[in-house]
Amino acid sequence: MTPERSAAVLPSVPKRKKAVMCLMEKIRVLDKLRSGMSCSAVGREFNVNESTIRYIKKKEKEIRRSVREAAPESAKVTSIVREEAMEKMEKRLNLWIHEMTTDKKGVVDSIVVRLKAKEIYGHVTQGQKNVKPFSASAGWLARFKRRYGVSNVKLAGEASSADQEAAEEFKKYLLSVIQEKGYVEEQVFNADETGLFYKDVGKRTYITQMASKAPGFKSFQDYATLLLCANAKGDFKCKPLMVYRAPSSQALKGKSVNHMPVHWRWNKKAWMTSDWFHSCFIPEVEYYLQERNLAFKILLILDNAPVHCCEELKNAHPNVEVLFMPPNTTSLIQPLDQGIIKAFKAHYTRELYSKAFEALKANKETTMMDYWKSVTIRNVIDYVGTAWDNIKQATINNCWKNVWPDCVENFEGFEGVTESIKNSVKNIMHIAWQISGEGFDDMREEDVEEILAEKAVEPTNEDLDEMAKQGVGVSDDEDVDESQPKSPGIVPLTAAKISEWNSALETIFSDMEECDPMLDRSLKFKRLASCAFAPYAEMLKDLRQKARQTGLTQFLEPVWGGKLPTPSTSGESQTSEVELTDVNLPPSSSSAE
């Protein structure tokens, strides 16, 4: 009889962990197969069984359809092929959430999101047979938030302590950057977008009541998006960027778009365009700093709204460092949200009301409705320029107190900002009383506050369909105005890309020393090339240092930002920090000498 073998004799082989590939990884597999690689070769490259590769190949049509319908955020973390209607609904819901929270800088209630999800699901499945029921459960919402990285959907009454903590962490990091890089108040800027209903005279007024009853009335037809920007010193304000819904207007016929009090852009839905950074911001700020004999180095602070093209702006200019605030913290620390935008809107509304009163006073037969209908985009541009000019340096400087207290010259001045806005509100009320008419002669403070408040334009289901097809902020090809300035897309400069260049240089150096019989010639080339590469070596060092600050990475990465799916046994992949491997930098010129 064969003796029993002791279990201790058998070597313990660790069980292989099942790898779950996300949809984007499966697309890479399919692309490799299309290039001619065999299933076994692709399996070895991705470290999975050949049978897994064959199964992915079999499901190619469904996988590509799912990725096409899903948003990029979802495809990076989702591993299973999901129902087409669900992918369409979630993509549109994500766009809706962005539209509803970008201007208001706030959050939406989870119950409202679930109701909207059911509404959109009914829209995308309209006319289909055998539609699966969708209840928009709390569990689905939690998974949706993970898939899309949505952080601005919260339960009603949910505590915002995490937002406060994130704001405090960002303030500490900002101060460390300012001290380390030696930025001064003139070199630190904040930019933020806001929606402007430029003919809004108050919802209780007879003007709004009558206009809303007119056939085909849409409030967003009188809507534009503005991007405002100013420095911490408060002595420089960039010319506002104004994004209108049409390429031109009869009121602007014969006018040069380059000679206006605003940077004029257009887009069918008045979405923010992405060329402001290079075409507007950089030239204006560079000239301003030269005039003051200051170094051309800039720290630009932005929120994490998608319109800011976060990935593109990183390393977009060698003299500009961009920091993104954590989600849901703009109301706490963003300078423009601490009173600058509200003061601007108060000045604009006062200008609108003042011009109306002047028109009525000049011609007794003119009515408020006549004036309201006569307001053109040319008038609006004039009022915007005047309102922005009226914002005082002290107002801007005092609004930095929550994020950079040391730059504020007079802390007591912040009370003056609030008082100034209150005075503007009272002035608007007094003008309204003189205009008279229903809603004007009894205008209250809360009516004016409602005009000044941030309001989002809720897109219709048809708007969401168009956005899902074209992408946010992109107009139809046939509607593109050739005269509108264009900027090429910016490819993000990453640590991995610089490391790739460095490796290529090392290979070239090695080959030259091996093949060139004149050693001094190859060594001279190595020294010169290493010296030329030095700025990239410094940038690589910077990027690696930032990547290792794991405690702050989550606050400074508003979008994907350097995380890859890792194998998981669950249906959806988890993410982990990417470890940047060390690279051998080319020796500096000093060391080569």
C-alpha positions as CSV (number, residue, x, y, z in Angstrom):
1,M,0.0,0.0,0.0
2,T,1.4,3.4,-1.0
3,P,2.0,5.5,2.0
4,E,0.0,8.7,2.3
5,R,2.0,11.8,1.2
6,S,2.3,14.6,3.8
7,A,0.6,17.8,2.8
8,A,3.7,19.7,3.9
9,V,5.7,18.0,1.1
10,L,3.5,19.5,-1.6
11,P,4.7,23.0,-2.7
12,S,2.1,25.7,-2.1
13,V,1.3,27.3,-5.4
14,P,-0.5,30.7,-5.1
15,K,-3.9,30.7,-6.8
16,R,-3.8,32.8,-9.9
17,K,-5.9,35.9,-9.5
18,K,-8.6,36.3,-12.1
19,A,-7.9,39.4,-14.3
20,V,-11.0,41.4,-15.3
21,M,-10.3,43.6,-18.3
22,C,-12.1,46.9,-18.7
23,L,-13.8,47.7,-22.0
24,M,-11.0,50.0,-23.1
25,E,-8.4,47.2,-22.6
26,K,-10.7,44.9,-24.7
27,I,-10.7,47.4,-27.4
28,R,-6.9,47.4,-27.4
29,V,-7.0,43.6,-27.6
30,L,-9.3,43.8,-30.6
31,D,-7.1,46.4,-32.3
32,K,-4.1,44.1,-31.9
33,L,-6.0,41.2,-33.5
34,R,-7.0,43.5,-36.4
35,S,-3.4,44.4,-36.9
36,G,-2.6,40.7,-37.6
37,M,-1.4,39.4,-34.3
38,S,-2.5,35.9,-33.4
39,C,-4.8,35.1,-30.4
40,S,-1.9,33.4,-28.6
41,A,0.5,36.3,-29.1
42,V,-2.1,38.8,-27.9
43,G,-2.8,36.6,-24.9
44,R,0.9,36.5,-23.9
45,E,1.1,40.3,-24.3
46,F,-1.9,40.9,-22.0
47,N,-1.0,38.0,-19.7
48,V,-4.4,36.2,-20.2
49,N,-5.4,32.8,-21.6
50,E,-5.8,32.4,-25.3
51,S,-9.4,31.3,-24.7
52,T,-10.1,34.7,-23.2
53,I,-8.8,36.5,-26.3
54,R,-10.9,34.3,-28.5
55,Y,-14.0,35.1,-26.4
56,I,-13.3,38.8,-26.7
57,K,-12.9,38.4,-30.5
58,K,-16.2,36.6,-30.6
59,K,-17.9,39.5,-28.8
60,E,-16.2,42.2,-30.9
61,K,-19.4,43.8,-32.3
62,E,-21.0,44.1,-28.8
63,I,-17.9,45.4,-27.2
64,R,-17.3,48.1,-29.8
65,R,-21.0,49.1,-29.7
66,S,-20.8,49.4,-25.9
67,V,-17.7,51.6,-25.9
68,R,-19.2,53.7,-28.7
69,E,-22.3,54.4,-26.7
70,A,-20.6,54.8,-23.3
71,A,-18.7,57.8,-22.1
72,P,-14.9,57.5,-21.9
73,E,-15.0,57.6,-18.0
74,S,-17.3,54.6,-17.9
75,A,-15.4,52.6,-20.5
76,K,-12.2,52.8,-18.4
77,V,-13.8,51.1,-15.4
78,T,-16.5,48.9,-16.8
79,S,-15.6,45.4,-17.7
80,I,-18.9,44.0,-19.0
81,V,-20.9,44.7,-22.1
82,R,-24.1,46.5,-21.0
83,E,-27.4,47.1,-22.5
84,E,-27.3,49.7,-25.3
85,A,-30.2,51.7,-23.8
86,M,-28.5,51.8,-20.4
87,E,-25.3,53.1,-21.9
88,K,-27.1,55.8,-23.9
89,M,-29.2,56.8,-20.8
90,E,-26.1,57.0,-18.5
91,K,-24.1,59.0,-21.0
92,R,-26.9,61.6,-21.3
93,L,-27.5,61.6,-17.6
94,N,-23.8,62.4,-17.0
95,L,-24.0,65.3,-19.5
96,W,-27.2,66.6,-17.8
97,I,-25.5,66.6,-14.3
98,H,-22.5,68.5,-15.7
99,E,-24.8,71.1,-17.3
100,M,-26.9,71.5,-14.1
101,T,-23.9,71.9,-11.8
102,T,-21.2,73.7,-13.8
103,D,-22.8,77.2,-13.5
104,K,-24.3,76.7,-10.0
105,K,-21.1,75.2,-8.6
106,G,-23.3,73.0,-6.5
107,V,-24.7,69.5,-6.2
108,V,-27.9,67.9,-7.3
109,D,-30.1,65.8,-5.1
110,S,-29.9,62.0,-5.6
111,I,-33.7,61.7,-5.8
112,V,-33.8,64.3,-8.6
113,V,-31.1,62.4,-10.5
114,R,-32.9,59.1,-10.2
115,L,-36.1,60.6,-11.6
116,K,-34.2,62.2,-14.4
117,A,-32.6,58.9,-15.2
118,K,-36.0,57.2,-15.6
119,E,-37.2,60.1,-17.8
120,I,-34.1,59.8,-20.1
121,Y,-34.4,56.0,-20.2
122,G,-38.0,56.4,-21.4
123,H,-36.8,58.8,-24.1
124,V,-34.0,56.6,-25.4
125,T,-36.2,53.5,-25.5
126,Q,-39.2,55.2,-27.1
127,G,-40.7,53.1,-29.8
128,Q,-38.7,50.0,-28.9
129,K,-40.3,46.6,-28.2
130,N,-39.6,44.3,-25.2
131,V,-37.9,47.1,-23.2
132,K,-36.5,46.0,-19.9
133,P,-37.9,47.8,-16.9
134,F,-35.6,50.3,-15.2
135,S,-36.3,51.4,-11.6
136,A,-33.3,53.7,-11.1
137,S,-32.6,52.1,-7.7
138,A,-30.2,53.5,-5.1
139,G,-27.8,50.6,-5.9
140,W,-27.8,51.6,-9.6
141,L,-27.1,55.2,-8.6
142,A,-24.1,54.2,-6.5
143,R,-22.6,52.1,-9.4
144,F,-23.3,55.0,-11.9
145,K,-21.4,57.4,-9.6
146,R,-18.4,55.0,-9.5
147,R,-18.4,54.4,-13.3
148,Y,-18.5,58.1,-14.1
149,G,-16.6,59.5,-11.1
150,V,-19.5,61.7,-10.2
151,S,-19.0,63.5,-6.9
152,N,-21.6,66.2,-7.1
153,V,-24.7,64.0,-6.6
154,K,-25.6,63.8,-2.9
155,L,-28.4,62.7,-0.7
156,A,-30.6,65.5,0.6
157,G,-29.1,66.9,3.7
158,E,-25.8,65.0,3.3
159,A,-23.0,66.6,5.3
160,S,-20.4,68.6,3.4
161,S,-17.6,68.1,5.9
162,A,-15.5,66.3,3.2
163,D,-15.8,69.3,0.9
164,Q,-14.6,71.6,3.7
165,E,-11.6,69.2,4.4
166,A,-10.8,69.1,0.7
167,A,-10.8,72.9,0.6
168,E,-8.5,73.2,3.6
169,E,-6.1,70.7,2.0
170,F,-6.1,72.6,-1.2
171,K,-5.4,75.9,0.6
172,K,-2.3,74.4,2.3
173,Y,-1.1,73.0,-1.0
174,L,-1.6,76.3,-2.8
175,L,0.4,78.2,-0.2
176,S,3.2,75.7,-0.4
177,V,3.3,76.1,-4.2
178,I,3.3,79.9,-4.0
179,Q,6.1,79.9,-1.4
180,E,8.2,77.3,-3.3
181,K,7.9,78.9,-6.7
182,G,8.0,82.5,-5.5
183,Y,4.8,83.8,-7.0
184,V,3.6,87.3,-6.2
185,E,0.0,88.6,-6.2
186,E,0.3,90.0,-9.7
187,Q,1.2,86.5,-11.1
188,V,-1.6,84.5,-9.5
189,F,-4.9,84.4,-11.4
190,N,-8.3,82.8,-11.0
191,A,-10.7,82.3,-13.9
192,D,-14.3,81.1,-13.8
193,E,-17.3,80.9,-16.1
194,T,-20.8,82.1,-15.4
195,G,-24.1,82.0,-17.3
196,L,-25.8,85.4,-18.1
197,F,-29.5,85.7,-18.9
198,Y,-28.8,89.1,-20.4
199,K,-32.4,90.2,-20.7
200,D,-33.6,89.0,-17.3
201,V,-35.5,91.8,-15.6
202,G,-37.2,89.6,-12.9
203,K,-39.6,86.7,-13.1
204,R,-42.4,88.7,-11.4
205,T,-42.4,91.5,-13.9
206,Y,-45.1,91.7,-16.5
207,I,-42.3,91.7,-19.2
208,T,-41.2,88.1,-18.2
209,Q,-44.8,87.0,-17.7
210,M,-45.9,88.1,-21.2
211,A,-42.7,86.9,-22.9
212,S,-43.0,83.4,-21.3
213,K,-46.5,83.0,-22.8
214,A,-45.4,83.9,-26.3
215,P,-45.3,80.9,-28.8
216,G,-41.9,79.3,-29.0
217,F,-40.5,81.2,-26.0
218,K,-37.2,79.8,-24.7
219,S,-35.4,81.6,-22.0
220,F,-32.0,80.3,-23.1
221,Q,-32.3,82.2,-26.4
222,D,-31.3,85.2,-24.3
223,Y,-28.4,83.4,-22.7
224,A,-24.6,83.7,-23.1
225,T,-21.7,82.2,-21.2
226,L,-19.0,84.5,-19.8
227,L,-15.5,83.6,-18.6
228,L,-14.1,86.1,-16.2
229,C,-10.5,86.2,-15.0
230,A,-8.5,88.5,-12.6
231,N,-5.3,88.3,-10.6
232,A,-4.9,88.3,-6.8
233,K,-3.6,91.8,-6.7
234,G,-6.9,93.0,-8.2
235,D,-5.1,95.5,-10.5
236,F,-5.6,93.4,-13.7
237,K,-8.8,92.0,-15.2
238,C,-8.6,90.0,-18.4
239,K,-11.1,91.1,-21.1
240,P,-14.2,88.8,-20.6
241,L,-14.7,85.9,-22.9
242,M,-18.3,85.9,-24.2
243,V,-19.7,82.8,-25.9
244,Y,-22.9,83.4,-27.8
245,R,-25.2,80.8,-29.5
246,A,-24.9,82.2,-33.0
247,P,-21.9,83.0,-35.2
248,S,-23.0,86.5,-36.0
249,S,-25.8,89.0,-35.3
250,Q,-27.3,91.7,-37.4
251,A,-26.5,94.1,-34.6
252,L,-22.8,93.3,-35.0
253,K,-22.7,93.7,-38.8
254,G,-19.7,95.5,-39.9
255,K,-18.1,95.3,-36.5
256,S,-14.6,93.8,-36.0
257,V,-14.7,91.0,-33.4
258,N,-11.2,91.9,-32.4
259,H,-12.1,95.4,-31.3
260,M,-14.8,94.8,-28.7
261,P,-14.9,95.0,-24.9
262,V,-15.2,91.2,-24.9
263,H,-13.5,88.3,-26.6
264,W,-16.3,87.1,-28.9
265,R,-16.9,83.4,-29.6
266,W,-20.0,81.5,-30.6
267,N,-21.4,78.1,-30.2
268,K,-24.9,76.7,-30.9
269,K,-25.6,76.0,-27.2
270,A,-23.5,78.8,-25.8
271,W,-21.1,76.2,-24.4
272,M,-17.6,77.3,-23.4
273,T,-14.9,77.0,-26.0
274,S,-11.4,75.9,-25.2
275,D,-9.1,78.3,-27.2
276,W,-9.3,81.1,-24.5
277,F,-6.1,80.0,-22.8
278,H,-3.8,80.5,-25.8
279,S,-5.7,83.1,-27.8
280,C,-6.8,85.4,-25.0
281,F,-5.2,84.7,-21.6
282,I,-1.6,84.3,-22.5
283,P,-1.1,87.4,-24.7
284,E,-2.9,89.7,-22.3
285,V,-1.1,88.5,-19.2
286,E,2.3,88.4,-20.8
287,Y,1.9,92.1,-21.8
288,Y,0.6,93.1,-18.4
289,L,3.6,91.5,-16.6
290,Q,6.1,93.0,-19.1
291,E,4.6,96.5,-18.4
292,R,5.3,95.9,-14.7
293,N,8.8,94.5,-15.2
294,L,7.7,91.2,-13.6
295,A,8.8,87.7,-14.7
296,F,6.5,86.0,-17.1
297,K,5.5,83.1,-14.8
298,I,1.8,82.5,-14.0
299,L,-0.1,80.4,-11.5
300,L,-3.7,79.9,-12.8
301,I,-6.3,78.5,-10.4
302,L,-9.4,76.9,-12.0
303,D,-12.3,74.7,-10.8
304,N,-12.7,71.2,-12.2
305,A,-15.5,71.9,-14.6
306,P,-15.2,69.9,-17.8
307,V,-15.3,73.1,-19.9
308,H,-11.8,73.9,-18.7
309,C,-10.3,71.0,-20.6
310,C,-8.3,70.0,-17.5
311,E,-6.0,67.5,-19.3
312,E,-5.2,69.9,-22.1
313,L,-4.3,72.7,-19.8
314,K,-1.7,70.7,-17.9
315,N,1.8,71.7,-19.2
316,A,0.1,73.6,-22.0
317,H,2.6,76.5,-21.6
318,P,6.0,76.4,-20.0
319,N,5.4,79.7,-18.1
320,V,2.0,78.7,-16.8
321,E,1.2,76.4,-13.9
322,V,-2.4,75.4,-13.6
323,L,-4.0,74.1,-10.4
324,F,-7.5,72.6,-10.2
325,M,-9.6,73.0,-7.1
326,P,-11.3,69.9,-5.6
327,P,-14.9,69.2,-6.6
328,N,-17.6,71.0,-4.7
329,T,-15.3,73.5,-3.1
330,T,-15.7,76.5,-5.3
331,S,-18.3,78.1,-3.2
332,L,-15.9,77.9,-0.2
333,I,-12.6,79.1,-1.7
334,Q,-12.8,80.2,-5.4
335,P,-12.2,84.0,-5.4
336,L,-14.6,84.8,-8.2
337,D,-17.3,83.0,-6.4
338,Q,-16.8,85.0,-3.2
339,G,-18.5,88.1,-4.5
340,I,-16.7,89.1,-7.8
341,I,-19.2,87.4,-10.1
342,K,-22.2,88.6,-8.1
343,A,-20.9,92.2,-8.0
344,F,-20.4,92.0,-11.8
345,K,-24.0,90.8,-12.3
346,A,-25.3,93.5,-10.0
347,H,-23.4,96.2,-12.1
348,Y,-24.8,94.6,-15.3
349,T,-28.4,94.6,-14.1
350,R,-28.1,98.1,-12.9
351,E,-26.8,99.1,-16.3
352,L,-29.7,97.3,-18.0
353,Y,-32.3,99.0,-15.8
354,S,-30.6,102.5,-16.1
355,K,-30.6,102.3,-19.9
356,A,-34.3,101.3,-19.8
357,F,-35.2,104.3,-17.5
358,E,-33.2,106.7,-19.8
359,A,-35.1,105.4,-22.8
360,L,-38.5,105.8,-21.1
361,K,-37.6,109.2,-19.9
362,A,-36.4,110.4,-23.3
363,N,-39.6,109.2,-25.1
364,K,-42.8,109.2,-23.1
365,E,-44.4,106.9,-25.8
366,T,-41.8,104.2,-25.3
367,T,-42.8,101.3,-23.0
368,M,-40.7,99.0,-21.0
369,M,-41.7,96.2,-23.4
370,D,-40.5,98.3,-26.4
371,Y,-37.1,98.8,-24.7
372,W,-36.8,95.1,-23.7
373,K,-37.5,94.0,-27.3
374,S,-35.0,96.5,-28.6
375,V,-32.0,95.2,-26.6
376,T,-29.5,93.6,-28.9
377,I,-26.4,91.6,-28.4
378,R,-24.5,94.8,-29.2
379,N,-26.1,96.5,-26.2
380,V,-25.3,93.5,-24.1
381,I,-21.6,93.6,-25.0
382,D,-21.5,97.2,-24.1
383,Y,-23.2,96.6,-20.7
384,V,-20.9,93.6,-20.0
385,G,-17.8,95.8,-20.7
386,T,-19.1,98.6,-18.5
387,A,-20.0,96.3,-15.6
388,W,-16.6,94.5,-15.7
389,D,-14.8,97.9,-15.7
390,N,-16.8,99.0,-12.6
391,I,-15.4,96.1,-10.5
392,K,-12.9,97.8,-8.2
393,Q,-9.4,96.5,-7.4
394,A,-10.2,96.3,-3.7
395,T,-13.3,94.1,-4.4
396,I,-11.2,91.6,-6.3
397,N,-8.3,91.5,-3.8
398,N,-10.6,91.0,-0.8
399,C,-12.3,88.0,-2.5
400,W,-9.0,86.1,-2.2
401,K,-9.2,86.0,1.6
402,N,-10.6,82.5,1.8
403,V,-7.9,80.8,-0.3
404,W,-4.8,83.1,0.1
405,P,-5.2,85.4,3.1
406,D,-1.7,86.8,3.0
407,C,-2.4,88.6,-0.3
408,V,-5.3,90.6,1.1
409,E,-4.3,94.1,1.9
410,N,-7.4,95.0,4.0
411,F,-9.4,92.2,5.7
412,E,-12.1,94.6,6.8
413,G,-12.6,95.4,3.1
414,F,-14.5,92.1,2.5
415,E,-17.4,93.6,4.4
416,G,-17.3,96.4,1.9
417,V,-17.8,93.9,-0.9
418,T,-21.0,92.7,0.6
419,E,-22.1,96.2,1.3
420,S,-21.4,97.3,-2.2
421,I,-23.5,94.5,-3.6
422,K,-26.4,95.5,-1.2
423,N,-26.1,99.1,-2.4
424,S,-26.3,97.9,-6.0
425,V,-29.4,95.8,-5.2
426,K,-31.1,98.9,-3.6
427,N,-30.2,101.0,-6.7
428,I,-31.8,98.5,-9.0
429,M,-35.0,98.4,-6.8
430,H,-35.2,102.2,-6.9
431,I,-34.9,102.4,-10.7
432,A,-37.5,99.6,-11.0
433,W,-39.9,101.6,-8.9
434,Q,-39.5,104.6,-11.2
435,I,-40.1,102.4,-14.3
436,S,-43.4,101.2,-12.7
437,G,-45.7,98.5,-14.0
438,E,-46.6,95.1,-12.6
439,G,-43.5,93.5,-10.9
440,F,-41.5,96.8,-11.1
441,D,-43.3,99.1,-8.8
442,D,-43.3,96.6,-6.0
443,M,-39.9,95.0,-6.7
444,R,-38.4,93.5,-3.5
445,E,-34.8,92.7,-2.6
446,E,-35.4,89.0,-3.1
447,D,-36.5,89.7,-6.6
448,V,-33.2,91.3,-7.4
449,E,-31.3,88.5,-5.7
450,E,-33.1,86.0,-7.9
451,I,-31.8,87.9,-11.0
452,L,-28.2,87.8,-9.6
453,A,-28.3,84.2,-8.6
454,E,-26.5,81.5,-10.6
455,K,-29.0,79.7,-12.8
456,A,-28.4,76.7,-15.0
457,V,-30.0,76.1,-18.4
458,E,-31.6,72.7,-18.2
459,P,-31.0,70.9,-21.5
460,T,-33.9,69.0,-23.1
461,N,-33.7,65.4,-24.1
462,E,-33.2,66.4,-27.7
463,D,-30.3,68.7,-26.5
464,L,-28.8,65.7,-24.7
465,D,-29.0,63.6,-27.8
466,E,-27.1,66.2,-29.8
467,M,-24.5,66.6,-27.0
468,A,-24.0,62.8,-26.8
469,K,-23.4,62.7,-30.6
470,Q,-21.1,65.7,-30.9
471,G,-19.4,66.1,-27.6
472,V,-19.9,69.1,-25.2
473,G,-18.9,72.4,-26.7
474,V,-18.6,71.3,-30.3
475,S,-20.9,72.8,-32.9
476,D,-22.1,71.1,-36.1
477,D,-19.4,71.0,-38.8
478,E,-21.7,72.7,-41.3
479,D,-22.2,75.6,-38.9
480,V,-18.5,76.3,-38.3
481,D,-17.6,80.0,-38.8
482,E,-14.3,80.1,-40.7
483,S,-13.5,83.5,-39.2
484,Q,-13.6,82.1,-35.6
485,P,-10.1,81.6,-34.2
486,K,-9.1,78.0,-33.9
487,S,-6.5,76.5,-31.7
488,P,-4.9,73.1,-32.3
489,G,-5.7,70.3,-29.8
490,I,-3.0,70.0,-27.2
491,V,-1.5,66.5,-26.5
492,P,-0.9,66.2,-22.8
493,L,2.8,66.1,-21.9
494,T,3.2,63.2,-19.5
495,A,6.0,61.6,-17.4
496,A,5.7,58.5,-19.5
497,K,6.2,60.4,-22.8
498,I,9.3,62.2,-21.5
499,S,10.7,58.9,-20.2
500,E,10.1,57.5,-23.6
501,W,12.1,60.3,-25.2
502,N,14.9,59.9,-22.6
503,S,15.2,56.2,-23.4
504,A,15.4,57.0,-27.1
505,L,18.2,59.4,-26.4
506,E,20.1,56.8,-24.3
507,T,19.9,54.4,-27.2
508,I,21.2,57.0,-29.6
509,F,24.1,57.9,-27.3
510,S,25.0,54.2,-26.9
511,D,24.9,53.5,-30.7
512,M,27.1,56.6,-31.5
513,E,29.8,55.6,-29.0
514,E,29.8,52.1,-30.4
515,C,29.9,53.0,-34.1
516,D,31.7,56.3,-34.3
517,P,35.5,55.8,-34.4
518,M,36.0,59.4,-33.2
519,L,35.1,59.2,-29.5
520,D,35.4,62.9,-28.8
521,R,32.8,63.7,-31.5
522,S,30.2,61.3,-30.1
523,L,30.9,62.6,-26.5
524,K,30.5,66.2,-27.7
525,F,27.1,65.4,-29.2
526,K,26.0,63.6,-26.0
527,R,27.0,66.7,-23.9
528,L,25.1,69.1,-26.2
529,A,22.0,66.9,-26.5
530,S,21.9,66.4,-22.7
531,C,22.1,70.1,-22.2
532,A,19.2,70.7,-24.6
533,F,17.2,68.0,-22.9
534,A,17.7,69.5,-19.4
535,P,14.3,71.4,-19.4
536,Y,12.5,68.1,-20.0
537,A,14.5,66.4,-17.4
538,E,13.4,69.1,-14.9
539,M,9.8,68.7,-16.0
540,L,10.0,64.9,-15.5
541,K,11.4,65.4,-12.0
542,D,8.5,67.8,-11.2
543,L,5.8,65.4,-12.6
544,R,7.2,62.5,-10.7
545,Q,7.3,64.5,-7.5
546,K,3.7,65.5,-7.9
547,A,2.6,62.0,-8.6
548,R,4.1,60.8,-5.4
549,Q,2.2,63.3,-3.3
550,T,-0.6,60.8,-2.9
551,G,-2.2,62.7,-0.1
552,L,-3.0,65.6,-2.5
553,T,-3.3,63.8,-5.9
554,Q,-7.1,63.2,-5.4
555,F,-7.7,67.0,-4.9
556,L,-5.6,68.0,-8.0
557,E,-6.9,65.4,-10.5
558,P,-10.5,66.4,-11.4
559,V,-10.6,63.9,-14.2
560,W,-9.0,60.5,-14.8
561,G,-5.4,61.8,-14.2
562,G,-3.0,58.8,-14.1
563,K,-5.0,55.9,-12.8
564,L,-5.4,52.6,-14.6
565,P,-7.8,49.7,-13.9
566,T,-6.2,46.7,-12.1
567,P,-7.4,43.1,-12.1
568,S,-10.4,42.5,-9.9
569,T,-12.8,39.7,-9.3
570,S,-15.8,42.0,-9.2
571,G,-17.8,43.0,-12.2
572,E,-16.3,46.5,-12.3
573,S,-12.6,47.3,-12.2
574,Q,-11.0,49.2,-9.3
575,T,-8.3,51.7,-9.7
576,S,-4.9,52.1,-8.1
577,E,-2.1,54.6,-8.2
578,V,0.3,54.4,-11.1
579,E,3.9,53.9,-9.9
580,L,6.3,55.9,-12.1
581,T,9.3,53.8,-12.8
582,D,12.7,55.5,-12.4
583,V,14.5,56.4,-15.6
584,N,18.1,57.2,-16.2
585,L,18.2,60.9,-17.2
586,P,20.9,62.0,-19.7
587,P,23.8,63.4,-17.7
588,S,23.7,67.2,-17.4
589,S,26.2,69.3,-19.1
590,S,28.1,70.0,-15.9
591,S,28.4,66.3,-15.0
592,A,29.4,65.5,-18.6
593,E,32.2,68.0,-18.4
